[in-house]
Amino acid sequence: FETITRHDILKTIDCLTILLALLPAVMYLLGTRLHSRGAGYLAAGMVMLREYNTILLAPHFMVSSAKMWLSDLPAMLCLLAALTVCVSWFQKPRSVWRVVLTGCLFGLCVTIRSQILALIPFPAFFFLLRKELPGRKKILGALIFLISALIVVAPWFMRSKLLTGDFILDDPGVHSTELARRYSDDVTNQVTRLPDESDAEDARRNEQHMLDVFL
């Protein structure tokens, strides 16, 4: 959005607002797909109240709202869109474009928040449990889903390999540093990287610090 608006902060905020305004709409679609139109309205209303309440809580708790420019809400929007298409795929399991779109959207989710990678196996696993489809169709559908997701994530893996020499999705020290800061016997603990320490070594040291605190 900053590139599109040539770094005009007010126009960038407008673009982000328009994008995140799709959250209630996607929740409505998901609720309608899963149950009924009334469920869709209820789900959409809950999302709107979630944002309103989050902004009210911001001075008191560490929360994520649209005003904070974090990846949480864009990831939530992408994941809801992926789940909506996934439900549509499960309702019409022989549709090739639905399974491809589901895989691509889940892959896009991973590029926004790498933790969503842990959810990737579940749609394929649940599709394999379908009893009304022959085994060959189930295996083929699950493979198409996984390959579609991998195709979307592959450029990121290749770029990280070129830059760091390893296939990683994000800086391994980002999460371990924050966790090590919070899980400490010293409330003023500030986690800093040691001189000549690699990303992997820093992450391992932080993980060991957390284990020591727990023990």
N, C-alpha and C positions, 0 to 999 in steps of 0.2 A: 504493500500500500504506500509506503514511503517513496518507493521508486516511481510508482504511478503518479503520485501527487508532487513529485520533485521535492520531497522533504518539507512540504507545507504541513505543519503539525495539525492545524485545524481541519484541513481536508482529510488528512490521514485518520483523525478521530471520527470524522463522518463516515469514511469507508468502513472502519472497524465496527461502528455502531450499526450500519446497514447489514453487515455480515452477521453480527451476533443477534440481530433482530430475527434471524431465521430460526433461532433456538426454539421459541414457542411453536413455530410452524412445523418444524421437524418432529417435535414431541407430539403435536396433534396427529401428524401422519402415523407415527409409531403407535400411539394409543388406539387410533382407528383401525390400524392393521391387526393389532393384537386382540381388540375387544369390540369397541363400538365408537360412534361419534361422540357420545357423552364422555367416554373414557379419554378420548383425544382432547376434548375441551378441559377436562380436569388436569391432565398431564401438562398441557400448555399453561394453564393458570399457575400450577405449582412451580414451573420454571420462572415465570415472571415474578412470583412472590419470593423465590429463592434469590434472585438478583437484588430485589428491593431490601430484603432482610440482611443480605450480605453487606450491602453498603452501610446499613445502620449499625452492623456489628463491627465494621472495620476499625473504629477507634479502640475497641476493647479486645479483639482477638485477631490472630493471624489468619485471615481469610483471603480468598481470591475473588475479585469482582472485575467487571469489564473496565473499570477505571484504572486498573493496575497494569494493563498491557502484559499480562502473563499468558502462557500457553494453555492454561487450564481450560478456559471457556472455548477457544477454538478447537482444542482436542475433544471437548465434550460435544461440540456441534458435529465434528467429523465422525465421532463414534456413534452418535445417535443416527446420523445419516447412514452409516454402515450397517447398523442394526436394523433400520427400516428396510433397506434393500435386502438384508439377510433374511428377514421375515418373508419378504416377497419371493425370494429364491426358494425358501423352504415350502412355500405355498404352491409354487410352480417349479418343482425340482428338475424338470427336464429342460428348462430355459437356460441356454448357454450364456446369453448376454447378462442374465441376472447373476450367475455365479461369477463371471468375470468382473462385473461391476462391484460385487461384494468384496472380492479379493483386492481389487484396486483401492477401494475406500478403506479397507482395513490396513493396507500398506501405507496409504496416505496418513492414517492415524498414527502409525509408528514413526513417521517422519516428523510429526508434531510433538508427540510424547513417546519416548522410546519404551516406557514401561508397558505400553499397550501391546508390545510384542508378546507378552505372556498370554494375551487373550487369543492370539492367532490360531492355536491348535483347536480351540473349542468348537467353532462353527464346523470345521472339518470332522471332528469327532462326533458331534451330534448328527451330522448328515450321514455318517456311516451307520448310525443306529436306526435309520429309516427302514421300516419293515416292508413297505409297499414297493420298494425299488429292488431290482436284481442287483446282486453283488457287484457286477462289472460297472453298472451305472453309478453306484454309490462311490466306488473307488475312483472312477474317472472324475466325478463331480468334485470330490475332496481334493484330488490332485490339481484340477484346474483352478480351484480356489487358492490353494497354497502357491501355485506357480504365479498366478496373477498378483498376489500380495508380494512375492519375492521380486517380481519384475519392477514394481514401484520402488521397493527399498534398495534394490541392487545398485543404482548409481551412488547412493549415499555410502554403501559399504565400499564400493570401489574407490570413491574419493577419500574415505578415511584410510584405506589401505595405502594410497599414494602419499598421504600427508603424515601418517603416524606409523606405517608399517604393520598395522593390525586392523582386523575387521571389527570396528566398534561403531556404535550408533551415536554416542556422545562422550564427553569427557568423563572417564570413570571416577575422577576425583570430585566431581560436582556434588553428587549425592553423599558420598562417604564423608566429605569435609563437613557438610551441614549436619549430618547425623552425629559425627564425632564431636562437633561443637555443642549439640544439644545433650547428648548422652555423655555427661562428664561429671566428675565429682567437684568440679570447680565452675561456679556459675559465670565467672569472667573468662572462661577458657576461649582463647582465640587460636584456631587451628591455622598453622602456617606450614608451607612446604619447606623442607630442608634443602640446603644447597646441593646442587647436582643430583636431585632426586627425580626419578621419572614419574610419569602419571601413575603407572601400575604400582610402583613402590610406595608412592604417597597414599594410594587407595588402600593397599594392604596394611600400612602402618595405622591408618585411621580405623580400619576394621578391627585390628588387634587392640587398639585403644578402647573401642566400644566393648569388646569382649572382656577386657580387664576390668572395666567399670561394672559390667554385669556380674562378673564373678566376685 
